[in-house]
Amino acid sequence: MNEKERNQRYNAYVSAKMTKTKPWPSLFHAFWVGGLICCLGELIKDLCLYISPELSTQTASTWSLIALIVLAALLTGLGIFDRIGAYAGAGTIIPITGFSNSIASPAVEFKREGLVFGLMAKMFIIAGPVIVTGVVASIIVGLVYLFI
Amino acid sequence: MNRLGRQTIVFKNKPRVVGSYTVVGPKEGRGNFAKFFDKILEDDLFGEKSYEAAESKMLKFAITEAIKNANIDKTQIDALFAGDLMNQIISSSFAARKLEIPYFGLFGACSTMAESLIMGSCYVDGGFARYAACATGSHFSSAEKQFRYPLELGTQRPPTSQWTVTGTGCTILGNDDSAGIFVECATIGKVVDWDVTDANNMGAAMAPAAMSTLKAHFEDTGRTADDYDLILTGDLGKLGSEILMDLMEYNGYKLGSNYNDCGQMIFNNTQKTFMGGSGCGCGASILNSYVYSRMNKGMLKNVLFIATGALMSTLSSQQGNSIPAIAHAVSIKFGGK
């Protein structure tokens, strides 16, 4: 048995042996926590519209997003968000709360390296790729829209 | 020549363990070995401004207290061998700043406890030092920051992951005959890489290295697993130690109930560490507390300590490289002259 074969056999043996994430409990956790966050968003929007009926639905939605972002950042700073995230997984990552956490958590982590080279420079180490993908995708969509 | 076979060295003058000390974090203090650790921190920042500084302070504290435990003065320590997981081993070098002891910085990742013990034993055995200090440690929060994600990021840890132990340990070696524990021989490991690329599955990456060193140790010395009361690996974790047992059986050596792993021992099942503990501090804190105390009480006489280390960096992992690993074995015995 040569080295390559041995390594392939070993890696196959390891993948067969290792514990895998159980999909159904993870999906369930993500579903109910994610659903709850979305309901909360709807609730905030409805409250905005209830308090000031002259607001457009779009403005109310924006307020709801801002509230969720602030809440997630606050919970990140208080050290609570990571526990919810460890339980809910995609349930907290997919809504806007995940984006907020991905920017707030490196900011907290790297503040000891200084305001400029720590906090400000490292703030986007997790969210950076998301922003780049978003910008590139909107450029492509914009070009398509221009020529159709 | 004080050698046996290809990889094993024998210490004829029996360098003795004259003192030891361990410092661990709060989570480790709630684990299975709480009563054995010398100091359990209430706050894992240890009064410092950063986790890196806390790790360094823990290391310095362990070294200073181990010297006190050995009942000697630090001017009698002729060499300090220390290492850690941080880039450029800052925790060890920064700890050595104020100690004023001739210093060697080591990097063997989580194998550093065995590596430092071997170097210290060589120094004492060869008469190059009256006393040598061998120390290492790790910190969960500094390791997470360097190798993984920010602490407050709401991610899920994969089920094969391990929890870096916040802990430091130091052994003082010397030629003092009144001490019962001595380092008898050691097997130096080769770097082994079986093409595991998953940095969240260190046990699987390091198990082949542990197997290679253990097999070399048995071949060089003509011993079997039955010659030891305890064969203890550093931080393979639950999965890694099961793999090691399988690999050893495949090679014709059976590891029985005398085999265990510091990583799978240190935390209890309610602490959500998945495969158990890891890091330099994992093996260091168990060896310098539990193992020595059991040996001094005569409950263990022959112990083979094999610390395993994964020698990758975040850069090498991002560039798609597999994880090279190493393991060093140290045979520690209890007995008279």
Interface residues (C-beta under 8 A of the other chain):
Chain A: R6 N7 Q8 Y10 N11 Y13 V14 K17 M18 T19 K20 T21 S26 T76 G77 G79 F81 D82 R83 I84 G85 A86 A88 G89 T92 I93 G98 N101 S102 A104 S105 P106 V108 E109 F110 R112 I126
Chain B: K49 S50 K145 Y149 P150 L151 E152 L153 G154 T155 Q156 R157 P158 P159 T160 W194 D195 V196 N201 A204 P208 L239 E242 I243 D246 F274
